[in-house]
Amino acid sequence: MAGLLTARVLAEFYGEVVVVDRDDLSEVSGTPRNSVRQGGHAHALLARGLRVLEELYPGVTDELVGLGMPIGDLGGNMRWFFNGKQIAKVHTGLSTVSLVRPLLEGHVRSRTAALPGVVFRDRTDILGLVTTPDRARVTGVRVQAQDGDTTEVVEADLVLDTTGRGSRTPAWLEELGYERAPEEKIKIGLSYVTQHYRLPEDLLGDDVACIPVATPSHPRGAVFSRACGRYQLSLTGILGDQPPTDQEGFLAYAKTLPIPEIHEWVRDAERIDSPTAIRYPASVRRHYEKLTRFPAGMLVLGDGATSFNPVYAQGMTVAALEVLKLREHLRRGSAPLFRRWFADIAKVIDNPWEIAATGDLSFPGVEGKRTAKVRFVNAYLARLQAGAPRDPNLSNAFLRVAGLIDSAPALMKPATMLRVLRAGKPPAAPAAEGSTRWPAESTP
């Protein structure tokens, strides 16, 4: 998605935009592709990301709804649970879409491919960078078609690495004599297992999803959502607590969630497929803004710069915001220099990274430095979540931050702080029956 949105913006400024992809794009219109391992799991586009997508592709929201992906209000059509209690429903005015990732990607790809000058080179591997003799500037990439033996050079005025979490830019920099960007990791040891079902269309009424959020007291979470005539249940575990992929184990795990409804809905439901699993060891932020040297003619964005814990659904939205930043730079008449570019996207990344990293560090088993600020924020959020079932204003404030409309400090506004203080100390909720409060070993 980062690559597609980037191509959309580049097409405004360049006569030809070449998108190189290693997958066979002719065969992935409705199924997850090999390079997007999370494609078969629950997806949502945050309110801020949906706004950007609509700006870049006018009418796309209605088109996604037409494909069967329901849209709803982030607070009015979503059931959010913390420690077994549903926060107050509230109309936020913020829209969110329950996605089938392959259909979203296929649709955006079709609209991007229709732009003048955009060319897709699929079933093609990128072997490395091409530079000037002094290695000061990237002038293209070496590629090889998967059905051929010869390599060729794709020359470019600007190369953008949107290859995601597995980006090889750090290794390529070392090969060229540059330093790797410093990395920051939050080892969450997340596991996802997803199963799809056929269930009555009105099971959730007008609601789009039911989400019992994992918390330190109840570290097992889930996303139960509807889209394209089916329901999907993604179960999550952390720090080595992996949901089973056999039917009996999967249902047993669902029964340990802090709310009983999800297990009751799916225990006798018609299964469409078998459960599939994915593991996500750690969130990774590469601090390119701290580098003093970087080759001209190349930039990095998307998961290649920062890969977020997917339970926060921030990845696509952050990539979209970075693409808008790219457009701002290009409108000034030239490609951004690396210092300005990485400094600007660092500002885009800072808020969602703080939200995700602080949330992950609320789990005692997660390694990481817990500053006084982190401890305070997590204690404050626990009180906010305890008060939100009774206070729609707290629900609204929380969801605006979760949807990346407001920054995290917005939760500290005096009126909100007063409501949080009135909420009182959150009760210590017991772990769900049969669940593991903290697995004995952590995932590396």
C-alpha positions as CSV (number, residue, x, y, z in Angstrom):
1,M,0.0,0.0,0.0
2,A,2.9,2.4,0.7
3,G,4.2,1.7,-2.7
4,L,0.9,2.3,-4.4
5,L,0.2,5.5,-2.7
6,T,3.7,6.7,-3.4
7,A,3.3,5.9,-7.1
8,R,0.0,7.9,-7.1
9,V,1.8,11.0,-5.8
10,L,4.9,10.6,-8.0
11,A,2.7,10.4,-11.1
12,E,1.8,14.1,-10.5
13,F,5.4,15.1,-10.9
14,Y,7.3,12.6,-13.1
15,G,6.7,11.4,-16.7
16,E,7.2,7.8,-15.8
17,V,6.8,5.9,-12.5
18,V,8.0,2.3,-12.4
19,V,6.6,0.1,-9.6
20,V,8.8,-3.0,-9.1
21,D,7.1,-5.9,-7.3
22,R,8.3,-9.5,-6.8
23,D,4.8,-11.0,-6.7
24,D,2.7,-12.1,-9.7
25,L,0.1,-9.3,-9.5
26,S,-2.2,-11.0,-12.1
27,E,-3.0,-13.7,-9.6
28,V,-3.7,-11.8,-6.4
29,S,-6.9,-9.9,-7.0
30,G,-8.9,-11.6,-4.3
31,T,-6.4,-13.6,-2.2
32,P,-3.5,-12.6,0.1
33,R,-0.2,-12.3,-1.8
34,N,3.0,-13.9,-0.7
35,S,4.7,-10.6,0.2
36,V,1.9,-9.5,2.4
37,R,1.7,-12.2,5.0
38,Q,-0.8,-10.3,7.1
39,G,-3.2,-10.0,4.1
40,G,-5.6,-12.7,5.3
41,H,-6.0,-11.2,8.8
42,A,-8.3,-8.5,10.2
43,H,-7.7,-5.1,8.7
44,A,-9.1,-1.6,9.3
45,L,-8.2,1.8,8.0
46,L,-8.0,4.4,10.7
47,A,-10.1,7.6,10.3
48,R,-7.1,9.7,9.3
49,G,-5.9,7.2,6.8
50,L,-9.3,6.9,5.2
51,R,-9.4,10.7,4.7
52,V,-6.0,10.6,3.0
53,L,-7.1,7.7,0.7
54,E,-10.2,9.7,-0.3
55,E,-8.0,12.7,-1.0
56,L,-5.7,10.7,-3.3
57,Y,-8.4,8.6,-4.9
58,P,-11.7,10.6,-4.8
59,G,-14.7,8.4,-4.5
60,V,-12.7,5.4,-3.2
61,T,-14.7,5.1,0.1
62,D,-18.0,4.5,-1.8
63,E,-16.1,2.1,-4.1
64,L,-14.9,0.1,-1.2
65,V,-18.4,-0.1,0.3
66,G,-19.6,-1.2,-3.1
67,L,-17.1,-4.1,-2.9
68,G,-18.7,-5.2,0.3
69,M,-16.5,-3.5,2.9
70,P,-18.7,-1.9,5.5
71,I,-18.1,1.6,6.8
72,G,-19.1,2.8,10.2
73,D,-18.5,5.4,12.9
74,L,-15.4,4.7,14.9
75,G,-17.3,5.1,18.2
76,G,-20.9,4.5,17.1
77,N,-20.6,1.4,15.1
78,M,-17.7,-0.4,16.9
79,R,-17.9,-2.3,20.2
80,W,-14.8,-1.6,22.1
81,F,-14.1,-3.6,25.3
82,F,-11.4,-3.0,27.9
83,N,-11.1,-5.6,30.7
84,G,-14.4,-7.0,29.8
85,K,-16.3,-3.7,29.9
86,Q,-17.7,-2.0,26.8
87,I,-16.8,1.7,26.6
88,A,-19.7,4.0,26.0
89,K,-20.8,4.2,22.4
90,V,-20.5,7.7,21.0
91,H,-20.9,9.3,17.5
92,T,-17.4,10.6,16.8
93,G,-17.9,11.7,13.2
94,L,-14.9,9.6,12.3
95,S,-15.3,6.9,9.7
96,T,-13.5,3.6,9.6
97,V,-13.7,0.7,7.1
98,S,-13.5,-3.0,7.8
99,L,-11.3,-4.2,5.1
100,V,-10.5,-7.3,3.1
101,R,-6.9,-6.4,2.5
102,P,-6.4,-8.1,-0.9
103,L,-9.5,-6.4,-2.3
104,L,-8.4,-3.0,-1.0
105,E,-5.0,-3.4,-2.4
106,G,-6.3,-4.7,-5.7
107,H,-8.7,-1.8,-6.1
108,V,-6.1,0.8,-5.3
109,R,-3.6,-0.9,-7.6
110,S,-6.2,-0.7,-10.5
111,R,-6.7,3.0,-9.9
112,T,-3.0,3.6,-9.7
113,A,-2.2,1.6,-12.8
114,A,-4.7,3.8,-14.7
115,L,-2.7,6.9,-14.1
116,P,-0.6,8.2,-17.0
117,G,3.0,7.1,-16.9
118,V,2.6,4.5,-14.2
119,V,4.2,1.1,-15.1
120,F,4.1,-2.1,-13.1
121,R,7.0,-4.5,-13.3
122,D,5.8,-7.6,-11.3
123,R,7.5,-11.0,-10.9
124,T,10.7,-8.9,-10.7
125,D,13.4,-9.0,-7.9
126,I,15.4,-6.0,-6.9
127,L,19.0,-7.1,-6.6
128,G,20.6,-3.8,-5.4
129,L,21.2,-0.1,-5.9
130,V,23.1,1.5,-8.8
131,T,25.1,4.6,-7.9
132,T,27.5,7.1,-9.3
133,P,31.2,6.1,-9.1
134,D,31.6,8.1,-5.8
135,R,28.6,6.4,-4.4
136,A,27.2,9.7,-3.4
137,R,24.0,9.4,-5.5
138,V,21.6,6.5,-6.4
139,T,20.8,6.5,-10.1
140,G,18.6,3.4,-10.3
141,V,18.2,-0.3,-9.3
142,R,19.4,-3.6,-10.6
143,V,16.5,-6.0,-11.2
144,Q,16.0,-9.4,-12.6
145,A,12.8,-10.9,-13.9
146,Q,11.9,-14.2,-12.2
147,D,11.5,-16.0,-15.5
148,G,14.9,-14.8,-16.8
149,D,18.6,-15.1,-16.2
150,T,19.8,-11.7,-17.0
151,T,19.9,-8.5,-15.0
152,E,19.1,-5.0,-16.1
153,V,19.2,-1.5,-14.7
154,V,16.1,0.6,-14.2
155,E,17.5,4.1,-14.2
156,A,15.7,6.7,-12.1
157,D,15.9,10.3,-11.0
158,L,14.5,9.2,-7.6
159,V,14.3,5.8,-6.0
160,L,11.9,5.2,-3.1
161,D,12.1,2.2,-0.9
162,T,8.6,1.1,0.0
163,T,9.5,-2.6,0.4
164,G,8.3,-2.7,3.9
165,R,9.5,-4.4,7.1
166,G,12.0,-6.5,5.1
167,S,13.7,-3.5,3.6
168,R,17.3,-4.1,2.5
169,T,18.3,-0.5,2.6
170,P,20.2,-0.9,5.9
171,A,22.4,-3.6,4.3
172,W,22.7,-1.7,1.0
173,L,23.9,1.3,2.9
174,E,26.6,-0.7,4.6
175,E,27.7,-2.1,1.2
176,L,28.1,1.5,-0.1
177,G,30.1,2.6,2.9
178,Y,27.4,4.3,4.9
179,E,26.2,3.6,8.4
180,R,23.0,1.8,9.2
181,A,20.3,3.9,10.8
182,P,20.0,3.3,14.6
183,E,17.1,1.0,15.4
184,E,14.6,1.0,18.2
185,K,12.7,-2.2,19.0
186,I,9.7,-3.1,21.2
187,K,9.7,-6.9,21.4
188,I,6.0,-7.6,21.8
189,G,6.1,-11.2,20.5
190,L,2.7,-10.9,19.0
191,S,0.8,-13.9,17.4
192,Y,-2.3,-13.6,15.2
193,V,-4.6,-16.5,14.2
194,T,-7.5,-15.8,11.9
195,Q,-10.6,-17.9,11.0
196,H,-13.4,-16.9,8.6
197,Y,-17.1,-17.8,9.1
198,R,-20.5,-17.5,7.5
199,L,-23.0,-16.1,10.0
200,P,-26.3,-14.2,9.9
201,E,-25.7,-10.8,8.3
202,D,-27.5,-9.0,11.1
203,L,-25.4,-10.6,13.9
204,L,-23.8,-7.3,14.8
205,G,-26.7,-5.2,13.6
206,D,-25.3,-1.9,12.2
207,D,-22.0,-2.5,14.0
208,V,-18.9,-3.2,12.0
209,A,-16.8,-5.0,14.6
210,C,-16.5,-6.2,18.2
211,I,-13.0,-5.7,19.7
212,P,-12.0,-6.9,23.2
213,V,-8.6,-5.1,23.4
214,A,-5.7,-6.9,25.1
215,T,-4.7,-5.2,28.4
216,P,-2.2,-6.1,31.1
217,S,-5.0,-7.7,33.1
218,H,-6.4,-9.6,30.0
219,P,-3.5,-10.0,27.6
220,R,-5.5,-12.1,25.1
221,G,-7.4,-9.9,22.6
222,A,-9.5,-10.3,19.4
223,V,-11.0,-8.5,16.5
224,F,-14.3,-9.9,15.3
225,S,-15.5,-8.1,12.2
226,R,-17.7,-8.4,9.1
227,A,-16.8,-7.6,5.5
228,C,-17.8,-8.9,2.1
229,G,-20.5,-11.2,3.2
230,R,-18.5,-13.0,5.9
231,Y,-17.1,-12.6,9.4
232,Q,-13.5,-12.9,10.4
233,L,-12.1,-13.6,13.9
234,S,-8.5,-12.7,14.6
235,L,-7.3,-13.9,18.0
236,T,-4.1,-12.4,19.4
237,G,-1.6,-13.4,22.0
238,I,1.7,-11.8,23.1
239,L,5.1,-12.9,24.5
240,G,4.8,-16.4,23.2
241,D,1.2,-17.0,24.0
242,Q,0.1,-18.1,20.6
243,P,-3.5,-19.0,19.7
244,P,-3.8,-22.6,18.4
245,T,-4.5,-23.3,14.8
246,D,-6.6,-26.5,15.3
247,Q,-10.3,-26.0,15.6
248,E,-10.7,-27.3,19.2
249,G,-7.7,-25.2,20.4
250,F,-8.9,-22.1,18.5
251,L,-12.3,-22.2,20.1
252,A,-10.9,-22.9,23.5
253,Y,-8.7,-19.9,23.2
254,A,-11.7,-17.8,22.1
255,K,-13.4,-18.9,25.3
256,T,-10.7,-17.3,27.4
257,L,-11.4,-13.8,26.0
258,P,-12.7,-11.3,28.6
259,I,-16.1,-11.3,27.0
260,P,-18.2,-14.5,26.2
261,E,-20.1,-13.3,23.2
262,I,-17.4,-14.0,20.5
263,H,-17.0,-17.6,21.6
264,E,-20.8,-18.0,21.6
265,W,-21.1,-16.6,18.1
266,V,-18.5,-18.8,16.5
267,R,-18.6,-22.1,18.4
268,D,-21.2,-23.6,16.1
269,A,-20.7,-21.3,13.1
270,E,-20.0,-22.5,9.5
271,R,-16.2,-22.3,8.9
272,I,-15.1,-21.1,5.5
273,D,-11.4,-22.0,5.9
274,S,-8.9,-23.2,8.4
275,P,-7.2,-20.9,10.9
276,T,-4.0,-19.2,9.6
277,A,-1.3,-17.8,11.8
278,I,1.3,-15.0,11.6
279,R,3.9,-13.9,14.1
280,Y,5.1,-10.4,14.7
281,P,8.2,-10.4,16.9
282,A,8.8,-6.7,17.4
283,S,7.9,-3.2,16.4
284,V,10.9,-1.6,14.7
285,R,11.7,2.1,14.2
286,R,14.7,3.0,12.0
287,H,15.9,6.5,12.9
288,Y,17.1,7.6,9.5
289,E,16.8,11.2,10.8
290,K,19.9,10.6,13.0
291,L,22.2,9.8,10.0
292,T,24.7,12.4,8.9
293,R,25.3,10.8,5.5
294,F,22.8,9.2,3.1
295,P,23.0,8.8,-0.7
296,A,21.1,11.4,-2.8
297,G,18.4,10.3,-5.1
298,M,16.9,7.8,-2.7
299,L,14.3,7.9,0.1
300,V,12.6,5.4,2.4
301,L,9.0,5.5,3.7
302,G,6.4,3.1,5.1
303,D,7.3,0.1,7.1
304,G,10.9,0.3,5.9
305,A,11.2,3.3,8.1
306,T,8.9,2.2,11.0
307,S,7.0,-1.1,11.4
308,F,4.2,-0.8,13.9
309,N,2.6,-3.4,16.1
310,P,-0.4,-4.3,13.8
311,V,-3.0,-4.4,16.6
312,Y,-3.0,-0.5,16.5
313,A,-3.8,-0.5,12.8
314,Q,-1.4,2.4,12.2
315,G,0.8,1.2,9.4
316,M,-1.3,2.1,6.3
317,T,-2.3,5.4,7.8
318,V,1.2,6.5,8.7
319,A,2.4,5.5,5.2
320,A,-0.4,7.6,3.7
321,L,0.6,10.6,5.9
322,E,4.2,10.2,4.7
323,V,3.1,10.2,1.1
324,L,1.3,13.5,1.7
325,K,4.6,14.8,3.1
326,L,6.3,13.6,-0.1
327,R,3.8,15.6,-2.2
328,E,4.5,18.7,-0.1
329,H,8.2,18.4,-0.9
330,L,7.7,17.8,-4.6
331,R,5.4,20.8,-4.9
332,R,8.4,22.9,-4.0
333,G,10.0,21.9,-7.3
334,S,12.5,19.2,-6.5
335,A,12.9,15.9,-4.6
336,P,13.6,16.4,-0.9
337,L,17.1,16.2,0.5
338,F,17.6,13.3,2.9
339,R,18.0,15.4,6.0
340,R,14.8,17.4,5.5
341,W,12.9,14.3,4.4
342,F,13.8,12.0,7.3
343,A,13.3,14.9,9.8
344,D,9.8,15.5,8.4
345,I,8.6,11.9,8.4
346,A,10.1,11.5,11.9
347,K,7.5,14.1,13.0
348,V,4.8,12.0,11.3
349,I,6.0,8.9,13.0
350,D,6.5,10.3,16.5
351,N,2.9,10.4,17.7
352,P,1.7,6.9,16.5
353,W,5.0,5.4,17.7
354,E,4.5,6.9,21.1
355,I,1.0,5.6,21.2
356,A,2.0,2.1,20.2
357,A,5.3,1.8,22.2
358,T,3.7,3.2,25.4
359,G,0.8,0.8,25.0
360,D,3.1,-2.2,24.5
361,L,5.2,-1.2,27.5
362,S,2.1,-1.3,29.7
363,F,2.5,-5.1,29.6
364,P,5.1,-6.0,32.3
365,G,6.7,-8.8,30.3
366,V,7.6,-6.5,27.4
367,E,11.3,-5.4,27.5
368,G,12.0,-1.7,27.3
369,K,12.8,1.4,29.2
370,R,9.8,2.6,31.2
371,T,10.4,6.3,31.9
372,A,8.4,8.2,34.4
373,K,6.4,9.6,31.5
374,V,5.6,6.1,30.2
375,R,4.5,4.9,33.7
376,F,2.3,7.9,34.2
377,V,0.7,7.7,30.8
378,N,-0.1,4.0,31.2
379,A,-1.6,4.6,34.7
380,Y,-3.6,7.5,33.3
381,L,-4.9,5.5,30.3
382,A,-6.0,2.7,32.6
383,R,-8.1,5.1,34.6
384,L,-9.5,6.6,31.4
385,Q,-10.5,3.2,30.1
386,A,-12.1,2.4,33.4
387,G,-14.2,5.6,33.2
388,A,-15.0,5.3,29.5
389,P,-17.9,2.7,29.9
390,R,-19.8,5.4,31.8
391,D,-18.5,8.6,30.1
392,P,-19.0,9.1,26.3
393,N,-16.7,12.1,26.4
394,L,-13.8,9.8,27.5
395,S,-14.7,7.3,24.8
396,N,-14.7,10.1,22.2
397,A,-11.3,11.5,23.4
398,F,-9.7,8.1,23.4
399,L,-11.0,7.1,19.9
400,R,-9.9,10.4,18.3
401,V,-6.3,9.7,19.5
402,A,-6.6,6.0,18.4
403,G,-7.8,7.1,15.0
404,L,-4.8,9.4,14.7
405,I,-7.0,12.5,14.4
406,D,-5.7,14.0,17.6
407,S,-2.2,13.6,19.0
408,A,-1.7,11.8,22.4
409,P,-1.3,15.0,24.4
410,A,-5.0,15.8,23.6
411,L,-5.9,13.3,26.3
412,M,-4.3,15.6,28.8
413,K,-6.6,18.5,28.2
414,P,-7.9,19.9,31.6
415,A,-11.5,18.9,31.0
416,T,-10.5,15.4,30.0
417,M,-8.1,15.1,32.9
418,L,-10.9,16.1,35.3
419,R,-13.1,13.4,34.0
420,V,-10.4,10.8,34.2
421,L,-9.7,11.7,37.9
422,R,-13.4,11.4,38.6
423,A,-13.4,7.9,37.1
424,G,-11.4,6.6,40.1
425,K,-8.8,3.9,40.3
426,P,-9.4,1.1,37.8
427,P,-10.2,-2.3,39.4
428,A,-7.6,-5.0,39.2
429,A,-9.4,-7.4,36.7
430,P,-8.5,-11.1,36.9
431,A,-7.1,-12.9,33.9
432,A,-9.7,-14.7,31.8
433,E,-10.4,-18.3,32.9
434,G,-8.0,-20.7,31.4
435,S,-5.7,-18.1,30.0
436,T,-2.0,-17.5,30.8
437,R,-1.5,-14.2,32.5
438,W,2.2,-14.2,31.4
439,P,3.8,-16.9,29.4
440,A,7.0,-18.2,31.0
441,E,9.2,-17.4,27.9
442,S,9.3,-14.4,25.6
443,T,9.5,-14.6,21.9
444,P,12.9,-13.3,20.7
